[in-house]
């Protein structure tokens, strides 16, 4: 993993290339991995509720909250950057 990170950094010829790469990685995590984790977490909680698990409702709320946090992370970051003018 460290080697892949080193290679990705070595291929970036400028700061804008590196920023575009990191933006792409962030978009992938937010748009692909985030919704997948949200759907799987809610599905597992739903199966648990159907089977009568008492903690399944709590897991469902945690999955929904975590998924919302992942999906809104770009907006939260933009909001923080806007406030700090960074």
Secondary structure, DSSP 8 states (H G I E B T S, - for coil): -HHHHHHHHHH--SHHHHHHHHHHHHHHIIIIIHHHHHHHHHHHHHHHHHTT-TTHHHHHHHHHHHHHHHHTHHHHHHHHHHHHT-
